Amino acid sequence: MMLSIVIPSYSEAQNLSCLLPELGRVARELTVSLEIVVVDTMEPTDNTEEVCRQHGVRWVKRATSDYYGEAIRTGIEETSGAFVIMMDADGSHSAEFIRQLWERRDDADIVIASRFMPGGATDNPFMLTAMSKVLNFVFRKVTGVTALDTSNSFRLYNGDLLRAQRLVCLHFDILQELLVKMTRHDPSRVVEIPYHFRERISGRSKRRLLQFGLNYLVTLYTLRKSVR
């Protein structure tokens, strides 16, 4: 059984040099066949390609733009695993936690590493955490999705169902789009397990708070129509 791991990357070579060996070690201990796809920007900004080559990892570039949503779509198209894990390259998502996601792979179509369920936590600043909780609350009320943490990208997916989706969102709102489209017929097909979200190891976040909020509201309006 193959596990695919998709890692969007934007100037994350330093962090990837730490993460990729850890992913390989965890996969060997789980005795699972592993493919890792690192999705870089259209015009690479650092030596991510070289780091991937050193660790025997597939490196691809985003197909049509440098948006986060394009990285997710490109990564999905490159996978072949029965299960797919999405995770960040910056160290906020732990390789060790893949064990817990993998243990729940047969329980749902989406398994979320959740910051907001009991036992979960986040090292993000108070204002960012408060805004995220409010947006998650509104999202649940509008769409009927039951997950408490709809915006953490660290998830395990049913690979076949994931690859069957037609995704259109450009930004981080693609994470909510996936939840709605993959669970619209059965909201119970998503489960959460508590996760402690850490600060990135190095570099700066590419997420802009104001843009994130505006994109979220536009997407919420669009997805609301799709679940009526």
MDAnalysis code that builds the backbone (N, CA, C; Angstrom):
import MDAnalysis as mda
import numpy as np

u = mda.Universe.empty(684, n_residues=228, atom_resindex=np.repeat(np.arange(228), 3), trajectory=True)
u.add_TopologyAttr("name", ["N", "CA", "C"] * 228)
u.add_TopologyAttr("resid", np.arange(1, 229))
u.add_TopologyAttr("resname", ["MET", "MET", "LEU", "SER", "ILE", "VAL", "ILE", "PRO", "SER", "TYR", "SER", "GLU", "ALA", "GLN", "ASN", "LEU", "SER", "CYS", "LEU", "LEU", "PRO", "GLU", "LEU", "GLY", "ARG", "VAL", "ALA", "ARG", "GLU", "LEU", "THR", "VAL", "SER", "LEU", "GLU", "ILE", "VAL", "VAL", "VAL", "ASP", "THR", "MET", "GLU", "PRO", "THR", "ASP", "ASN", "THR", "GLU", "GLU", "VAL", "CYS", "ARG", "GLN", "HIS", "GLY", "VAL", "ARG", "TRP", "VAL", "LYS", "ARG", "ALA", "THR", "SER", "ASP", "TYR", "TYR", "GLY", "GLU", "ALA", "ILE", "ARG", "THR", "GLY", "ILE", "GLU", "GLU", "THR", "SER", "GLY", "ALA", "PHE", "VAL", "ILE", "MET", "MET", "ASP", "ALA", "ASP", "GLY", "SER", "HIS", "SER", "ALA", "GLU", "PHE", "ILE", "ARG", "GLN", "LEU", "TRP", "GLU", "ARG", "ARG", "ASP", "ASP", "ALA", "ASP", "ILE", "VAL", "ILE", "ALA", "SER", "ARG", "PHE", "MET", "PRO", "GLY", "GLY", "ALA", "THR", "ASP", "ASN", "PRO", "PHE", "MET", "LEU", "THR", "ALA", "MET", "SER", "LYS", "VAL", "LEU", "ASN", "PHE", "VAL", "PHE", "ARG", "LYS", "VAL", "THR", "GLY", "VAL", "THR", "ALA", "LEU", "ASP", "THR", "SER", "ASN", "SER", "PHE", "ARG", "LEU", "TYR", "ASN", "GLY", "ASP", "LEU", "LEU", "ARG", "ALA", "GLN", "ARG", "LEU", "VAL", "CYS", "LEU", "HIS", "PHE", "ASP", "ILE", "LEU", "GLN", "GLU", "LEU", "LEU", "VAL", "LYS", "MET", "THR", "ARG", "HIS", "ASP", "PRO", "SER", "ARG", "VAL", "VAL", "GLU", "ILE", "PRO", "TYR", "HIS", "PHE", "ARG", "GLU", "ARG", "ILE", "SER", "GLY", "ARG", "SER", "LYS", "ARG", "ARG", "LEU", "LEU", "GLN", "PHE", "GLY", "LEU", "ASN", "TYR", "LEU", "VAL", "THR", "LEU", "TYR", "THR", "LEU", "ARG", "LYS", "SER", "VAL", "ARG"])
u.atoms.positions = np.array([
    [0.844, -1.184, 0.000],
    [0.000, 0.000, 0.000],
    [0.886, 1.244, 0.000],
    [0.589, 2.174, -0.906],
    [1.443, 3.352, -1.022],
    [0.831, 4.560, -0.328],
    [1.681, 5.305, 0.347],
    [1.334, 6.592, 0.925],
    [2.048, 7.673, 0.136],
    [1.295, 8.666, -0.325],
    [1.873, 9.823, -0.996],
    [1.855, 11.000, -0.035],
    [2.939, 11.762, -0.002],
    [3.002, 12.978, 0.801],
    [3.274, 14.149, -0.128],
    [2.410, 15.147, -0.075],
    [2.542, 16.346, -0.903],
    [2.959, 17.504, -0.005],
    [4.029, 18.206, -0.406],
    [4.559, 19.311, 0.389],
    [4.703, 20.543, -0.501],
    [3.772, 21.502, -0.426],
    [3.977, 22.770, -1.122],
    [5.189, 23.493, -0.535],
    [5.996, 24.096, -1.398],
    [7.225, 24.733, -0.926],
    [7.424, 26.077, -1.608],
    [7.830, 27.059, -0.811],
    [8.132, 28.396, -1.322],
    [9.338, 28.904, -0.528],
    [10.528, 28.716, -1.070],
    [11.780, 29.088, -0.387],
    [11.929, 28.354, 0.948],
    [11.760, 27.038, 0.914],
    [11.807, 26.241, 2.148],
    [12.935, 25.210, 2.129],
    [13.983, 25.441, 1.349],
    [15.048, 24.446, 1.227],
    [15.669, 24.101, 2.579],
    [15.901, 25.101, 3.406],
    [16.534, 24.854, 4.707],
    [15.660, 23.973, 5.586],
    [14.375, 24.241, 5.615],
    [13.469, 23.433, 6.420],
    [13.302, 22.029, 5.844],
    [13.250, 21.930, 4.522],
    [13.102, 20.622, 3.888],
    [14.304, 19.721, 4.152],
    [15.479, 20.297, 4.272],
    [16.663, 19.482, 4.535],
    [16.567, 18.797, 5.889],
    [15.764, 19.333, 6.788],
    [15.515, 18.686, 8.086],
    [14.323, 17.735, 8.010],
    [13.280, 18.157, 7.290],
    [12.032, 17.381, 7.263],
    [12.136, 16.098, 6.451],
    [12.748, 16.152, 5.286],
    [12.725, 14.996, 4.382],
    [13.367, 13.740, 4.978],
    [14.516, 13.829, 5.649],
    [15.065, 12.619, 6.276],
    [14.140, 12.040, 7.339],
    [13.443, 12.917, 8.074],
    [12.513, 12.451, 9.098],
    [11.339, 11.700, 8.478],
    [10.842, 12.192, 7.359],
    [9.742, 11.508, 6.672],
    [10.166, 10.121, 6.210],
    [11.364, 10.017, 5.666],
    [11.859, 8.715, 5.237],
    [11.984, 7.747, 6.391],
    [12.468, 8.223, 7.527],
    [12.618, 7.363, 8.699],
    [11.264, 6.863, 9.192],
    [10.285, 7.757, 9.282],
    [8.960, 7.367, 9.755],
    [8.337, 6.344, 8.810],
    [8.479, 6.556, 7.505],
    [7.910, 5.618, 6.532],
    [8.531, 4.240, 6.668],
    [9.842, 4.188, 6.873],
    [10.505, 2.882, 7.046],
    [10.000, 2.170, 8.286],
    [9.787, 2.907, 9.349],
    [9.313, 2.285, 10.587],
    [7.862, 1.835, 10.472],
    [7.085, 2.519, 9.626],
    [5.704, 2.104, 9.380],
    [5.624, 0.987, 8.345],
    [6.744, 0.684, 7.701],
    [6.829, -0.304, 6.623],
    [5.791, -0.032, 5.534],
    [5.703, 1.225, 5.142],
    [4.776, 1.615, 4.090],
    [5.581, 2.131, 2.902],
    [5.098, 1.797, 1.703],
    [5.718, 2.335, 0.488],
    [5.395, 3.827, 0.394],
    [6.414, 4.635, 0.160],
    [6.250, 6.083, 0.257],
    [6.706, 6.785, -1.008],
    [5.915, 7.766, -1.445],
    [6.363, 8.726, -2.444],
    [6.151, 10.126, -1.870],
    [7.148, 10.976, -2.042],
    [7.071, 12.354, -1.565],
    [7.168, 13.279, -2.770],
    [6.225, 14.205, -2.864],
    [6.196, 15.174, -3.952],
    [6.326, 16.570, -3.354],
    [7.413, 17.246, -3.639],
    [7.600, 18.635, -3.220],
    [7.232, 19.530, -4.395],
    [6.286, 20.435, -4.159],
    [5.788, 21.300, -5.225],
    [6.363, 22.700, -5.030],
    [7.276, 23.078, -5.894],
    [7.973, 24.347, -5.798],
    [7.237, 25.425, -6.603],
    [7.753, 26.645, -6.542],
    [7.205, 27.744, -7.333],
    [7.598, 27.583, -8.802],
    [6.932, 28.344, -9.670],
    [7.206, 28.239, -11.104],
    [8.650, 28.633, -11.425],
    [9.128, 29.665, -10.765],
    [10.520, 30.076, -10.889],
    [11.172, 29.879, -9.522],
    [11.925, 28.796, -9.321],
    [12.491, 28.484, -7.995],
    [13.306, 29.637, -7.426],
    [13.173, 29.834, -6.102],
    [13.834, 30.948, -5.423],
    [15.010, 30.507, -4.563],
    [15.239, 29.201, -4.456],
    [16.366, 28.702, -3.666],
    [16.771, 27.336, -4.215],
    [17.518, 26.554, -3.442],
    [18.028, 25.265, -3.923],
    [17.161, 24.091, -3.500],
    [15.832, 24.306, -3.468],
    [14.911, 23.227, -3.105],
    [15.074, 22.013, -4.017],
    [15.253, 22.242, -5.309],
    [15.412, 21.119, -6.239],
    [16.616, 20.264, -5.848],
    [17.710, 20.879, -5.503],
    [18.919, 20.142, -5.116],
    [18.695, 19.353, -3.826],
    [18.020, 19.963, -2.861],
    [17.721, 19.268, -1.602],
    [16.871, 18.032, -1.869],
    [15.871, 18.176, -2.728],
    [15.014, 17.032, -3.060],
    [15.813, 15.923, -3.740],
    [16.689, 16.297, -4.649],
    [17.503, 15.304, -5.346],
    [18.411, 14.567, -4.364],
    [18.961, 15.268, -3.417],
    [19.837, 14.647, -2.425],
    [19.112, 13.592, -1.597],
    [17.821, 13.799, -1.388],
    [17.052, 12.888, -0.538],
    [16.149, 11.951, -1.337],
    [16.330, 11.921, -2.647],
    [15.570, 10.998, -3.482],
    [14.085, 11.292, -3.535],
    [13.748, 12.574, -3.502],
    [12.352, 13.018, -3.458],
    [11.993, 13.675, -4.789],
    [10.774, 13.458, -5.242],
    [10.345, 14.054, -6.495],
    [10.098, 15.553, -6.328],
    [10.649, 16.337, -7.221],
    [10.504, 17.786, -7.217],
    [9.765, 18.207, -8.477],
    [8.679, 18.960, -8.296],
    [7.927, 19.467, -9.440],
    [7.648, 20.955, -9.220],
    [7.337, 21.644, -10.304],
    [6.981, 23.058, -10.224],
    [5.478, 23.218, -10.408],
    [4.927, 24.250, -9.807],
    [3.512, 24.544, -9.993],
    [3.236, 24.775, -11.467],
    [2.061, 24.365, -11.900],
    [1.800, 24.301, -13.334],
    [1.533, 25.659, -13.971],
    [0.675, 26.475, -13.358],
    [0.232, 27.686, -14.057],
    [0.399, 28.973, -13.262],
    [0.632, 28.892, -11.952],
    [0.783, 30.093, -11.137],
    [1.487, 29.712, -9.839],
    [1.854, 30.716, -9.039],
    [2.508, 30.463, -7.763],
    [1.545, 30.462, -6.579],
    [0.249, 30.487, -6.853],
    [-0.729, 30.447, -5.772],
    [-0.658, 29.117, -5.016],
    [-1.028, 29.171, -3.739],
    [-1.039, 27.955, -2.917],
    [-2.004, 26.908, -3.496],
    [-3.166, 27.364, -3.946],
    [-4.133, 26.423, -4.511],
    [-3.573, 25.663, -5.701],
    [-2.755, 26.331, -6.502],
    [-2.126, 25.668, -7.646],
    [-1.119, 24.624, -7.186],
    [-0.420, 24.901, -6.080],
    [0.507, 23.904, -5.533],
    [-0.237, 22.649, -5.109],
    [-1.401, 22.824, -4.481],
    [-2.199, 21.672, -4.047],
    [-2.697, 20.877, -5.253],
    [-3.231, 21.571, -6.252],
    [-3.725, 20.866, -7.437],
    [-2.596, 20.128, -8.153],
    [-1.465, 20.782, -8.327],
    [-0.327, 20.145, -8.984],
    [0.119, 18.915, -8.202],
    [0.210, 19.041, -6.888],
    [0.641, 17.919, -6.061],
    [-0.305, 16.740, -6.147],
    [-1.602, 17.014, -6.101],
    [-2.591, 15.933, -6.191],
    [-2.440, 15.168, -7.494],
    [-2.270, 15.897, -8.588],
    [-2.132, 15.249, -9.902],
    [-0.903, 14.358, -9.980],
    [0.109, 14.640, -9.165],
    [1.348, 13.873, -9.199],
    [1.305, 12.628, -8.315],
    [0.254, 12.457, -7.518],
    [0.212, 11.342, -6.567],
    [-0.393, 10.087, -7.185],
    [-0.037, 8.959, -6.582],
    [-0.633, 7.681, -6.983],
    [-0.987, 6.816, -5.782],
    [-0.767, 7.316, -4.577],
    [-0.973, 6.517, -3.378],
    [-2.435, 6.287, -3.036],
    [-2.703, 5.173, -2.351],
    [-4.050, 4.902, -1.849],
    [-4.463, 5.953, -0.822],
    [-3.461, 6.520, -0.148],
    [-3.702, 7.598, 0.809],
    [-2.713, 8.724, 0.520],
    [-3.179, 9.951, 0.758],
    [-2.356, 11.130, 0.495],
    [-2.334, 12.005, 1.740],
    [-1.146, 12.389, 2.167],
    [-0.997, 13.340, 3.265],
    [-0.495, 14.663, 2.699],
    [-1.155, 15.741, 3.088],
    [-0.684, 17.090, 2.790],
    [-0.049, 17.651, 4.056],
    [1.103, 18.291, 3.895],
    [1.734, 18.914, 5.055],
    [2.596, 20.078, 4.611],
    [2.867, 20.995, 5.558],
    [3.713, 22.150, 5.267],
    [5.183, 21.778, 5.348],
    [5.994, 22.593, 4.684],
    [7.433, 22.333, 4.642],
    [8.198, 23.023, 5.757],
    [7.537, 23.865, 6.538],
    [8.252, 24.784, 7.428],
    [8.561, 24.242, 8.816],
    [8.194, 22.992, 9.095],
    [8.471, 22.410, 10.399],
    [7.327, 22.509, 11.380],
    [6.245, 23.214, 11.023],
    [5.093, 23.307, 11.907],
    [4.308, 21.998, 11.942],
    [4.500, 21.162, 10.935],
    [3.854, 19.852, 10.873],
    [4.905, 18.773, 11.110],
    [4.689, 17.969, 12.120],
    [5.682, 17.002, 12.573],
    [5.629, 15.702, 11.775],
    [6.794, 15.241, 11.345],
    [6.868, 13.948, 10.674],
    [6.379, 12.825, 11.582],
    [6.673, 12.915, 12.863],
    [6.266, 11.874, 13.801],
    [4.750, 11.720, 13.861],
    [4.013, 12.820, 13.667],
    [2.560, 12.758, 13.779],
    [1.920, 11.973, 12.638],
    [2.674, 11.735, 11.592],
    [2.156, 10.933, 10.488],
    [1.717, 9.555, 10.974],
    [2.380, 9.051, 12.001],
    [1.974, 7.759, 12.566],
    [0.509, 7.793, 12.992],
    [0.110, 8.856, 13.667],
    [-1.260, 8.946, 14.171],
    [-2.266, 9.147, 13.047],
    [-1.907, 9.936, 12.044],
    [-2.785, 10.061, 10.885],
    [-2.952, 8.715, 10.181],
    [-1.849, 8.003, 10.030],
    [-1.870, 6.719, 9.330],
    [-2.726, 5.688, 10.068],
    [-2.693, 5.708, 11.384],
    [-3.488, 4.765, 12.175],
    [-4.982, 4.939, 11.951],
    [-5.403, 6.144, 11.577],
    [-6.830, 6.414, 11.397],
    [-7.254, 6.399, 9.929],
    [-6.424, 5.906, 9.052],
    [-6.654, 6.010, 7.604],
    [-7.936, 5.332, 7.152],
    [-8.378, 4.286, 7.838],
    [-9.576, 3.564, 7.411],
    [-10.844, 4.077, 8.085],
    [-10.703, 5.104, 8.911],
    [-11.855, 5.599, 9.679],
    [-12.644, 6.672, 8.948],
    [-12.044, 7.309, 7.944],
    [-12.709, 8.429, 7.271],
    [-12.021, 8.712, 5.947],
    [-12.633, 9.584, 5.142],
    [-12.024, 10.009, 3.886],
    [-11.027, 11.143, 4.101],
    [-11.203, 11.892, 5.198],
    [-10.267, 12.948, 5.572],
    [-9.980, 12.832, 7.064],
    [-8.715, 12.804, 7.417],
    [-8.298, 12.810, 8.819],
    [-7.503, 14.094, 9.042],
    [-7.979, 14.940, 9.950],
    [-7.386, 16.258, 10.166],
    [-6.575, 16.276, 11.455],
    [-5.359, 16.807, 11.368],
    [-4.582, 17.118, 12.568],
    [-5.135, 18.429, 13.115],
    [-5.919, 18.358, 14.169],
    [-6.744, 19.476, 14.604],
    [-6.148, 20.242, 15.774],
    [-6.037, 21.551, 15.593],
    [-5.569, 22.432, 16.665],
    [-6.654, 22.769, 17.664],
    [-7.913, 22.646, 17.262],
    [-8.995, 23.239, 18.035],
    [-9.896, 22.230, 18.736],
    [-9.661, 20.947, 18.561],
    [-10.415, 19.979, 19.341],
    [-9.714, 19.781, 20.686],
    [-10.404, 19.231, 21.686],
    [-9.762, 19.016, 22.983],
    [-8.461, 18.234, 22.854],
    [-7.408, 18.764, 23.466],
    [-6.090, 18.151, 23.365],
    [-5.204, 18.782, 22.315],
    [-5.787, 19.551, 21.401],
    [-5.017, 20.248, 20.385],
    [-4.519, 21.591, 20.904],
    [-3.562, 22.187, 20.193],
    [-2.996, 23.472, 20.601],
    [-2.298, 24.102, 19.416],
    [-1.980, 25.382, 19.550],
    [-1.254, 26.094, 18.503],
    [-0.310, 27.111, 19.124],
    [0.836, 27.292, 18.491],
    [1.799, 28.312, 18.921],
    [1.601, 29.627, 18.183],
    [0.565, 29.724, 17.347],
    [0.304, 30.965, 16.632],
    [-0.060, 32.093, 17.598],
    [0.171, 33.360, 17.223],
    [-0.207, 34.487, 18.077],
    [-1.701, 34.500, 18.380],
    [-2.061, 35.159, 19.489],
    [-3.445, 35.160, 19.951],
    [-4.411, 35.673, 18.889],
    [-4.090, 36.804, 18.238],
    [-5.013, 37.392, 17.275],
    [-5.234, 36.482, 16.084],
    [-4.184, 35.862, 15.595],
    [-4.320, 34.944, 14.469],
    [-5.157, 33.730, 14.855],
    [-4.937, 33.218, 16.052],
    [-5.713, 32.072, 16.527],
    [-7.181, 32.435, 16.707],
    [-7.452, 33.622, 17.284],
    [-8.831, 34.055, 17.491],
    [-9.562, 34.221, 16.167],
    [-8.897, 34.831, 15.184],
    [-9.511, 35.020, 13.877],
    [-9.804, 33.676, 13.221],
    [-8.864, 32.753, 13.334],
    [-9.044, 31.432, 12.739],
    [-10.239, 30.711, 13.365],
    [-10.394, 30.824, 14.669],
    [-11.516, 30.165, 15.343],
    [-12.852, 30.755, 14.904],
    [-12.904, 32.083, 14.748],
    [-14.138, 32.733, 14.300],
    [-14.490, 32.286, 12.887],
    [-13.508, 32.280, 11.984],
    [-13.761, 31.874, 10.607],
    [-14.180, 30.413, 10.525],
    [-13.562, 29.579, 11.355],
    [-13.949, 28.164, 11.384],
    [-15.390, 28.005, 11.856],
    [-15.783, 28.783, 12.859],
    [-17.155, 28.726, 13.375],
    [-18.148, 29.117, 12.288],
    [-17.871, 30.224, 11.607],
    [-18.763, 30.681, 10.540],
    [-18.851, 29.640, 9.429],
    [-17.714, 29.070, 9.072],
    [-17.677, 28.055, 8.012],
    [-18.559, 26.861, 8.365],
    [-18.476, 26.403, 9.590],
    [-19.294, 25.253, 10.003],
    [-20.779, 25.582, 9.922],
    [-21.151, 26.773, 10.367],
    [-22.559, 27.156, 10.371],
    [-23.116, 27.259, 8.960],
    [-22.321, 27.764, 8.037],
    [-22.796, 27.999, 6.677],
    [-22.833, 26.715, 5.856],
    [-21.813, 25.863, 5.999],
    [-21.690, 24.703, 5.115],
    [-22.175, 23.397, 5.725],
    [-22.275, 23.336, 7.041],
    [-22.669, 22.083, 7.682],
    [-21.520, 21.129, 7.924],
    [-20.304, 21.496, 7.519],
    [-19.127, 20.680, 7.832],
    [-18.923, 20.689, 9.340],
    [-18.641, 19.531, 9.917],
    [-18.601, 19.407, 11.374],
    [-17.218, 19.603, 11.977],
    [-16.176, 19.646, 11.173],
    [-14.812, 19.733, 11.699],
    [-14.592, 21.050, 12.436],
    [-13.855, 20.987, 13.550],
    [-13.529, 22.182, 14.317],
    [-12.385, 22.971, 13.689],
    [-11.473, 22.271, 13.025],
    [-10.319, 22.919, 12.413],
    [-10.351, 22.680, 10.907],
    [-10.907, 23.641, 10.186],
    [-11.058, 23.487, 8.732],
    [-9.914, 24.124, 7.952],
    [-8.976, 24.784, 8.656],
    [-7.954, 25.548, 7.951],
    [-6.532, 25.034, 8.164],
    [-6.367, 23.969, 8.936],
    [-5.028, 23.371, 9.034],
    [-4.837, 22.427, 7.859],
    [-3.744, 22.584, 7.144],
    [-3.519, 21.790, 5.936],
    [-2.977, 20.397, 6.213],
    [-2.600, 20.109, 7.448],
    [-2.008, 18.812, 7.793],
    [-3.122, 17.773, 7.896],
    [-3.291, 16.991, 6.826],
    [-4.416, 16.049, 6.723],
    [-4.004, 14.804, 5.958],
    [-4.735, 13.735, 6.197],
    [-4.636, 12.521, 5.394],
    [-5.937, 12.358, 4.625],
    [-5.822, 12.035, 3.342],
    [-6.989, 11.891, 2.466],
    [-7.056, 10.492, 1.856],
    [-8.279, 10.062, 1.549],
    [-8.490, 8.923, 0.661],
    [-8.006, 9.347, -0.723],
    [-6.982, 8.669, -1.248],
    [-6.338, 9.110, -2.469],
    [-7.247, 9.141, -3.684],
    [-8.035, 8.091, -3.888],
    [-8.895, 8.033, -5.068],
    [-9.947, 9.133, -5.035],
    [-10.551, 9.345, -3.873],
    [-11.573, 10.377, -3.758],
    [-10.958, 11.765, -3.919],
    [-9.767, 11.955, -3.387],
    [-9.082, 13.235, -3.519],
    [-8.809, 13.569, -4.980],
    [-8.294, 12.598, -5.715],
    [-7.953, 12.842, -7.125],
    [-9.176, 13.028, -8.010],
    [-10.353, 12.656, -7.512],
    [-11.586, 12.802, -8.293],
    [-12.184, 14.202, -8.204],
    [-11.647, 15.053, -7.317],
    [-12.226, 16.371, -7.114],
    [-11.776, 17.361, -8.188],
    [-12.685, 18.244, -8.547],
    [-12.358, 19.364, -9.434],
    [-12.253, 20.607, -8.553],
    [-11.044, 21.060, -8.324],
    [-10.786, 22.144, -7.383],
    [-10.485, 23.439, -8.135],
    [-11.048, 24.550, -7.642],
    [-10.909, 25.811, -8.360],
    [-10.310, 26.937, -7.505],
    [-10.286, 26.790, -6.197],
    [-9.801, 27.883, -5.349],
    [-8.306, 28.126, -5.561],
    [-7.906, 29.391, -5.443],
    [-6.530, 29.771, -5.729],
    [-5.639, 29.830, -4.497],
    [-6.213, 30.103, -3.341],
    [-5.409, 30.415, -2.176],
    [-5.561, 29.325, -1.106],
    [-5.355, 29.688, 0.151],
    [-5.477, 28.716, 1.236],
    [-6.910, 28.234, 1.420],
    [-7.865, 28.927, 0.806],
    [-9.266, 28.512, 0.892],
    [-9.530, 27.189, 0.180],
    [-8.551, 26.707, -0.560],
    [-8.714, 25.390, -1.182],
    [-8.869, 24.296, -0.130],
    [-8.391, 24.553, 1.077],
    [-8.532, 23.584, 2.167],
    [-9.990, 23.419, 2.559],
    [-10.736, 24.525, 2.608],
    [-12.166, 24.436, 2.893],
    [-12.928, 23.844, 1.711],
    [-12.498, 24.187, 0.506],
    [-13.140, 23.623, -0.681],
    [-13.048, 22.101, -0.671],
    [-11.899, 21.581, -0.305],
    [-11.735, 20.127, -0.230],
    [-12.695, 19.506, 0.784],
    [-12.837, 20.136, 1.938],
    [-13.733, 19.602, 2.964],
    [-15.168, 19.528, 2.466],
    [-15.626, 20.605, 1.849],
    [-17.012, 20.631, 1.380],
    [-17.240, 19.602, 0.281],
    [-16.349, 19.556, -0.695],
    [-16.581, 18.697, -1.851],
    [-16.393, 17.214, -1.538],
    [-15.508, 16.896, -0.595],
    [-15.271, 15.482, -0.289],
    [-16.232, 14.920, 0.749],
    [-16.961, 15.782, 1.460],
    [-17.864, 15.284, 2.511],
    [-19.299, 15.725, 2.304],
    [-19.619, 16.265, 1.135],
    [-20.953, 16.842, 0.930],
    [-22.054, 15.804, 1.074],
    [-21.773, 14.547, 0.730],
    [-22.796, 13.506, 0.807],
    [-22.794, 12.789, 2.154],
    [-21.733, 12.952, 2.918],
    [-21.638, 12.278, 4.212],
    [-20.652, 13.030, 5.100],
    [-21.150, 14.026, 5.856],
    [-20.256, 14.828, 6.706],
    [-19.485, 14.013, 7.739],
    [-19.955, 12.816, 8.044],
    [-19.264, 11.994, 9.047],
    [-17.959, 11.413, 8.518],
    [-17.671, 11.593, 7.218],
    [-16.465, 11.017, 6.636],
    [-15.219, 11.854, 6.877],
    [-15.292, 12.756, 7.838],
    [-14.110, 13.497, 8.269],
    [-13.963, 13.301, 9.774],
    [-12.742, 13.011, 10.219],
    [-12.468, 12.876, 11.649],
    [-11.273, 13.770, 11.994],
    [-11.194, 14.148, 13.266],
    [-10.101, 14.981, 13.739],
    [-9.375, 14.287, 14.883],
    [-8.076, 14.501, 14.934],
    [-7.290, 14.045, 16.072],
    [-6.462, 15.229, 16.565],
    [-6.299, 15.360, 17.877],
    [-5.643, 16.566, 18.419],
    [-4.188, 16.680, 17.999],
    [-3.806, 17.903, 17.665],
    [-2.446, 18.170, 17.203],
    [-1.957, 19.493, 17.769],
    [-0.685, 19.548, 18.138],
    [-0.058, 20.788, 18.604],
    [0.707, 21.401, 17.438],
    [0.192, 22.495, 16.925],
    [0.785, 23.208, 15.796],
    [1.953, 24.051, 16.303],
    [3.134, 23.821, 15.746],
    [4.350, 24.500, 16.207],
    [4.694, 25.700, 15.325],
    [5.547, 26.560, 15.845],
    [6.103, 27.648, 15.044],
    [7.002, 27.068, 13.951],
    [7.079, 27.763, 12.825],
    [7.977, 27.323, 11.762],
    [9.418, 27.333, 12.262],
    [10.265, 26.486, 11.673],
    [11.657, 26.382, 12.105],
    [12.445, 27.600, 11.675],
    [12.350, 27.966, 10.395],
    [13.072, 29.140, 9.891],
    [12.285, 29.754, 8.749],
    [12.667, 30.995, 8.396],
    [11.983, 31.680, 7.312],
    [10.717, 32.377, 7.794],
    [9.990, 32.974, 6.844],
    [8.786, 33.726, 7.155],
    [7.575, 33.096, 6.499],
    [6.433, 33.214, 7.168],
    [5.188, 32.685, 6.630],
    [4.816, 33.415, 5.348],
    [4.241, 32.676, 4.389],
    [3.797, 33.276, 3.134],
    [2.325, 33.682, 3.200],
    [1.659, 33.352, 4.306],
    [0.240, 33.666, 4.446],
    [0.067, 35.100, 4.941],
    [-0.795, 35.867, 4.257],
    [-1.092, 37.237, 4.635],
    [-2.486, 37.293, 5.241],
    [-2.577, 37.796, 6.450],
    [-3.798, 37.693, 7.234],
    [-4.992, 38.339, 6.544],
    [-4.846, 39.579, 6.052],
    [-5.961, 40.276, 5.423],
    [-6.414, 39.560, 4.165],
    [-5.439, 39.170, 3.324],
    [-5.785, 38.453, 2.098],
    [-6.472, 37.138, 2.420],
    [-5.974, 36.456, 3.447],
    [-6.566, 35.186, 3.854],
    [-8.030, 35.370, 4.232],
    [-8.333, 36.417, 5.032],
    [-9.701, 36.662, 5.464],
    [-10.625, 36.988, 4.306],
    [-10.171, 37.847, 3.386],
    [-11.000, 38.224, 2.243],
    [-11.263, 37.029, 1.325],
    [-10.217, 36.256, 1.048],
    [-10.397, 35.074, 0.199],
    [-11.360, 34.084, 0.841],
    [-11.266, 33.983, 2.149],
    [-12.115, 33.055, 2.897],
    [-13.583, 33.436, 2.733],
    [-13.901, 34.727, 2.837],
    [-15.288, 35.175, 2.730],
    [-15.845, 34.934, 1.332],
    [-15.031, 35.191, 0.311],
    [-15.472, 34.942, -1.064],
    [-15.740, 33.443, -1.265],
    [-14.828, 32.641, -0.785],
    [-14.984, 31.194, -0.934],
    [-16.187, 30.691, -0.166],
    [-16.415, 31.249, 1.013],
    [-17.558, 30.840, 1.827],
    [-18.857, 31.077, 1.079],
    [-18.969, 32.216, 0.419],
    [-20.158, 32.524, -0.369],
    [-20.346, 31.520, -1.501],
    [-19.251, 31.194, -2.189],
    [-19.321, 30.258, -3.312],
    [-19.677, 28.855, -2.844],
    [-19.051, 28.401, -1.754],
    [-19.315, 27.061, -1.272],
    [-20.712, 26.929, -0.685],
    [-21.211, 28.021, -0.117],
    [-22.585, 27.985, 0.420],
    [-23.577, 27.623, -0.664],
    [-23.398, 28.177, -1.857],
    [-24.305, 27.872, -2.963],
    [-24.203, 26.413, -3.372],
    [-22.986, 25.847, -3.249],
    [-22.776, 24.478, -3.705],
    [-23.370, 23.439, -2.765],
    [-23.666, 23.825, -1.501],
    [-24.211, 22.848, -0.561],
    [-25.702, 23.021, -0.335],
    [-26.314, 23.959, -1.018],
    [-27.746, 24.148, -0.884],
    [-28.524, 23.013, -1.538],
])
